[in-house]
Amino acid sequence: MTPRPFKVIIIGACGLVGSSAFYQAARHCADKLSTPFFKGPSVLAIDQFEEGHTEGSSHGESRITRTAIGEGDEYVQLAQRSHVIWNEIQALTGKQLINVKSTDSVGGLIIGPNDNPAAYHGSQGGFLNETTRIAKDNKISHQRLDNAALARTFPQFKVRDNDEGYCEDSMGYINPDACVKANIKLAQQHGGKLCLGEEVKTFENMADGKIRVITNKSSYITEKLIIAAGPWLSNLLGTEKTAELKVCRQTVCWFEVEKSQREQFTKDKFPTFIWSLDSDNIIYGFPLMGDSTAIKISTESFATVTTPKQVNRTVSEEEKKAIYEKFARYFPGITSNCVKAMTCLYTVAPNFRFVVDFLPHYNNQVIVASTCSGHGAKHAAAIGEALAQQSLLNHSQIPVIKIFGGLFSKQASNTPVLTMK
Ligand SMILES: Cc1cc2nc3c(=O)[nH]c(=O)nc-3n(C[C@H](O)[C@H](O)[C@H](O)COP(=O)(O)OP(=O)(O)OC[C@H]3O[C@@H](n4cnc5c(N)ncnc54)[C@H](O)[C@@H]3O)c2cc1C
């Protein structure tokens, strides 16, 4: 018997966006379609790698989350909805996914110069002030710290004379690896089918209006397709379509904290932070996690434009030293002993925005989602939900295509079927 087509196929099961869409779509289909007339799974998620891989953008223990989003007002609803979803998933799985201010955690802190409107991820009007404005407009619980209060409250940071602080109750971190794992587990519990170690090579329109997805192992028929391929997007769509996106190599390092200082760097005293040093330079970091003696700290780099295939995945001793030298003077308690380092990839869209758009020539059946630019993790749960809703119901509660669409639809292309380069 020919299997019935899938309702939706998701490419990118092991990323934050694809796994979120997988869970939400499987949940929806299990709720709505579990009748005796429908047999077999309605939702398929595919990934070229195995769960827990470190080749893309969604690995490495921690991602900053906050809900007053200085990158723009339109992101607030996504972050807030994502927090609701992560909390629901936490309750369902019993796994800790999100950590914000609580009785045992000081939450998050943004530091920036009060006299220099330091931009970050394309924020308008200075990241610190813009974040504060957005928090006020959206009644997000927060506190501004003047220079003296900042130095007094967080003595671990050697702040400069012109630095001020912003603390938000809903700022902290999510664990991306645990989020992906939980999404996949719940999706499977709702009947979603998962194919790992399988690479999608291409996809095409069929005469009956469905889409055929062709992998290195098989082919599948679906009504809708969600492409959440992260930095591999250009492999699937071709570099012409993705010319406005660039993939940038990032490095993250874990530096050992001096033994005598360690109790100052646990999450009940040390916040997850973003520090705008000047208009082009930020550092960010996290408190000690578990029984680790080293904190994760990093910066952003847009210097090396690369591809997932070409990228150098080794962090050199020079790079570790350069990162250390960038922040060392601001954190007297942290040593130069880098105990762990890894690379990760940012897919950067124009103006640091996201791309969520229909691919032309597929009758609104193929959505591409690259929620990227170094700040997509915190929004992934809500984006995944919106992608699932859009695919299964033809609309989404948060109108992500209206907000982030345009990149592909504005491109003129006469090629109806895309094939691998
Ligand atoms: C170092 C670093 C720090 C960051 N910090 C933050 C932060 O603090 N806060 C924040 O909000 N965001 C942050 N981000 C951004 C955030 O992590 C990303 O926006 C998010 O992880 C993107 O997830 P994704 O699912 O789009 O991509 P990915 O995680 O790369 O997933 C894409 C998946 O698609 C699969 N795939 C691709 N092509 C195919 C194919 N042809 N066939 C089958 N499978 C395929 C891949 O194997 C991969 O598993 C950071 C990113 C990095 C790299």
The ligand as an SDF file (V2000), in Angstrom:
LIG
                    3D

 53 58  0  0  0  0  0  0  0  0999 V2000
   28.1370   30.8170   19.4710 C   0  0  0  0  0  0  0  0  0  0  0  0
   26.6830   31.1620   19.3720 C   0  0  0  0  0  0  0  0  0  0  0  0
   26.0890   31.8610   20.3950 C   0  0  0  0  0  0  0  0  0  0  0  0
   24.7500   32.2100   20.3210 C   0  0  0  0  0  0  0  0  0  0  0  0
   24.1940   32.8570   21.3650 N   0  0  0  0  0  0  0  0  0  0  0  0
   22.8760   33.1140   21.3590 C   0  0  0  0  0  0  0  0  0  0  0  0
   22.2640   33.6600   22.4980 C   0  0  0  0  0  0  0  0  0  0  0  0
   22.9220   33.8910   23.5080 O   0  0  0  0  0  0  0  0  0  0  0  0
   20.9300   33.9000   22.4680 N   0  0  0  0  0  0  0  0  0  0  0  0
   20.1700   33.6250   21.3670 C   0  0  0  0  0  0  0  0  0  0  0  0
   18.9490   33.8710   21.3880 O   0  0  0  0  0  0  0  0  0  0  0  0
   20.7250   33.0730   20.2570 N   0  0  0  0  0  0  0  0  0  0  0  0
   22.0420   32.8120   20.2260 C   0  0  0  0  0  0  0  0  0  0  0  0
   22.6380   32.2270   19.1470 N   0  0  0  0  0  0  0  0  0  0  0  0
   21.8170   31.9590   17.9500 C   0  0  0  0  0  0  0  0  0  0  0  0
   21.0620   30.6550   18.0400 C   0  0  0  0  0  0  0  0  0  0  0  0
   21.7990   29.6670   18.6890 O   0  0  0  0  0  0  0  0  0  0  0  0
   20.6570   30.2450   16.6280 C   0  0  0  0  0  0  0  0  0  0  0  0
   19.8300   31.2740   16.1180 O   0  0  0  0  0  0  0  0  0  0  0  0
   19.8810   28.9460   16.5840 C   0  0  0  0  0  0  0  0  0  0  0  0
   20.5880   27.9270   17.2640 O   0  0  0  0  0  0  0  0  0  0  0  0
   19.6530   28.5610   15.1320 C   0  0  0  0  0  0  0  0  0  0  0  0
   19.0970   27.2610   15.0740 O   0  0  0  0  0  0  0  0  0  0  0  0
   18.6790   26.5930   13.7250 P   0  0  0  0  0  0  0  0  0  0  0  0
   17.7650   25.4920   14.0900 O   0  0  0  0  0  0  0  0  0  0  0  0
   18.1900   27.6360   12.7630 O   0  0  0  0  0  0  0  0  0  0  0  0
   20.0420   26.0610   13.0670 O   0  0  0  0  0  0  0  0  0  0  0  0
   20.9340   24.7770   13.4070 P   0  0  0  0  0  0  0  0  0  0  0  0
   21.0440   24.5850   14.8500 O   0  0  0  0  0  0  0  0  0  0  0  0
   22.2020   24.9230   12.6480 O   0  0  0  0  0  0  0  0  0  0  0  0
   20.1190   23.5570   12.8360 O   0  0  0  0  0  0  0  0  0  0  0  0
   20.0030   23.2760   11.4570 C   0  0  0  0  0  0  0  0  0  0  0  0
   19.8500   21.7780   11.3220 C   0  0  0  0  0  0  0  0  0  0  0  0
   19.5110   21.4750    9.9750 O   0  0  0  0  0  0  0  0  0  0  0  0
   20.1860   20.2940    9.6070 C   0  0  0  0  0  0  0  0  0  0  0  0
   20.2930   20.2720    8.1510 N   0  0  0  0  0  0  0  0  0  0  0  0
   20.7660   21.2580    7.3710 C   0  0  0  0  0  0  0  0  0  0  0  0
   20.7040   20.9150    6.0660 N   0  0  0  0  0  0  0  0  0  0  0  0
   20.1730   19.6810    6.0300 C   0  0  0  0  0  0  0  0  0  0  0  0
   19.8720   18.7720    4.9530 C   0  0  0  0  0  0  0  0  0  0  0  0
   20.1100   19.0900    3.6610 N   0  0  0  0  0  0  0  0  0  0  0  0
   19.3590   17.5780    5.2700 N   0  0  0  0  0  0  0  0  0  0  0  0
   19.1060   17.2250    6.5630 C   0  0  0  0  0  0  0  0  0  0  0  0
   19.3970   18.0360    7.5930 N   0  0  0  0  0  0  0  0  0  0  0  0
   19.9120   19.2660    7.3470 C   0  0  0  0  0  0  0  0  0  0  0  0
   21.5270   20.4210   10.3160 C   0  0  0  0  0  0  0  0  0  0  0  0
   22.2000   19.1980   10.4260 O   0  0  0  0  0  0  0  0  0  0  0  0
   21.1340   21.0280   11.6420 C   0  0  0  0  0  0  0  0  0  0  0  0
   20.9060   20.0390   12.6160 O   0  0  0  0  0  0  0  0  0  0  0  0
   23.9750   31.8690   19.1870 C   0  0  0  0  0  0  0  0  0  0  0  0
   24.5760   31.1570   18.1270 C   0  0  0  0  0  0  0  0  0  0  0  0
   25.9170   30.7940   18.2180 C   0  0  0  0  0  0  0  0  0  0  0  0
   26.5270   30.0400   17.0770 C   0  0  0  0  0  0  0  0  0  0  0  0
  1  2  1  0
  2  3  1  0
  2 52  2  0
  3  4  2  0
  4  5  1  0
  4 50  1  0
  5  6  2  0
  6  7  1  0
  6 13  1  0
  7  8  2  0
  7  9  1  0
  9 10  1  0
 10 11  2  0
 10 12  1  0
 12 13  2  0
 13 14  1  0
 14 15  1  0
 14 50  1  0
 15 16  1  0
 16 17  1  0
 16 18  1  0
 18 19  1  0
 18 20  1  0
 20 21  1  0
 20 22  1  0
 22 23  1  0
 23 24  1  0
 24 25  2  0
 24 26  1  0
 24 27  1  0
 27 28  1  0
 28 29  2  0
 28 30  1  0
 28 31  1  0
 31 32  1  0
 32 33  1  0
 33 34  1  0
 33 48  1  0
 34 35  1  0
 35 36  1  0
 35 46  1  0
 36 37  1  0
 36 45  1  0
 37 38  2  0
 38 39  1  0
 39 40  1  0
 39 45  2  0
 40 41  1  0
 40 42  2  0
 42 43  1  0
 43 44  2  0
 44 45  1  0
 46 47  1  0
 46 48  1  0
 48 49  1  0
 50 51  2  0
 51 52  1  0
 52 53  1  0
M  END
$$$$
